[in-house]
Amino acid sequence: MPCILQLTRRFDSRPIPPASPGVRLRHFAGPGDVEIWLDLRRRSFARQKLGVRDWDAGDFAREFLHKDWWHSEAMWFAEIQRFPFQSHTAVGTVTLARRGDARNAKPVVHWLAVLPGYRRRGIGRLLMATLEAAVWDAGGRQVWLETHAQWAEAVRLYRALGYRPAGE
Ligand SMILES: CC(C)(COP(=O)(O)OP(=O)(O)OC[C@H]1O[C@@H](n2cnc3c(N)ncnc32)[C@H](O)[C@@H]1OP(=O)(O)O)[C@@H](O)C(=O)NCCC(=O)NCCS
């Protein structure tokens, strides 16, 4: 039986993204990033049994592009350079969504994912702190998210960052 956890964290100072040598961040940069995001989703959530099929560009448009909160700076990609002089490759992503009516819309962590081969290197922490700093800079002092109790890595990450059940 899936169990959804609603977690939140309040901030009393601006979150500082940790130094992450070798990792660079960028925003969504156009249609070419749709396939990159879909591939990250497919590979990062492979063990989570999210549904019966992979998503396509139409799903991406419904999930992001058609939302009233969407803008290209709401989505980040973490990239690394596998070998010197080669181009950078996306290994993680997160999106800052908004939930609720426009005046009281809550900042929400949406689709945090890091490729299996790049985990436990601080990339999830970097993406979260980057999103949180953007919320702070926009005047927000609290971030919300939903996850599944069975997604142990995500639950551990959020707890380590100070997220607690939203009802507390
Ligand atoms: C959750 C996820 C994004 C974490 O990414 P990550 O880059 O490995 O996270 P970090 O390396 O920044 O880890 C930060 C902290 O989270 C905790 N953590 C993360 N993964 C953990 C694991 N497998 N076991 C124990 N603790 C873990 C640790 O406290 C870790 O700090 P530490 O390495 O200094 O001990 C990644 O595991 C993932 O993509 N999982 C599948 C998709 C998913 O569940 N997304 C969240 C949907 S709500």
The ligand as a Gaussian input file, in Angstrom:
#p B3LYP/6-31G(d) Opt

LIG

0 1
 C       16.942000      10.756000      -3.478000
 C       18.098000      11.086000      -4.415000
 C       17.724000      12.279000      -5.284000
 C       19.327000      11.460000      -3.556000
 O       20.348000      11.942000      -4.423000
 P       21.887000      11.886000      -3.989000
 O       22.637000      12.716000      -4.982000
 O       22.341000      10.493000      -3.815000
 O       21.855000      12.624000      -2.576000
 P       23.121000      13.168000      -1.772000
 O       24.364000      12.487000      -2.209000
 O       23.112000      14.666000      -1.850000
 O       22.772000      12.707000      -0.295000
 C       22.469000      13.639000       0.723000
 C       22.122000      12.906000       2.003000
 O       20.926000      12.152000       1.865000
 C       21.026000      10.935000       2.623000
 N       20.998000       9.800000       1.680000
 C       20.824000       9.877000       0.344000
 N       20.835000       8.620000      -0.184000
 C       20.995000       7.766000       0.840000
 C       21.098000       6.341000       0.947000
 N       21.029000       5.557000      -0.143000
 N       21.291000       5.796000       2.158000
 C       21.387000       6.574000       3.260000
 N       21.315000       7.933000       3.229000
 C       21.110000       8.513000       2.044000
 C       22.366000      11.017000       3.357000
 O       22.140000      11.688000       4.587000
 C       23.176000      11.891000       2.408000
 O       24.222000      12.557000       3.015000
 P       25.662000      11.799000       3.153000
 O       25.978000      11.167000       1.831000
 O       26.578000      12.922000       3.527000
 O       25.459000      10.767000       4.242000
 C       18.480000       9.868000      -5.310000
 O       18.707000       8.755000      -4.469000
 C       17.398000       9.504000      -6.322000
 O       17.358000      10.081000      -7.407000
 N       16.542000       8.542000      -5.972000
 C       15.487000       8.053000      -6.911000
 C       14.476000       9.110000      -7.251000
 C       13.776000       9.642000      -6.009000
 O       13.399000       8.916000      -5.102000
 N       13.567000      10.981000      -6.025000
 C       12.853000      11.667000      -4.962000
 C       11.395000      11.673000      -5.307000
 S       10.414000      12.416000      -4.018000

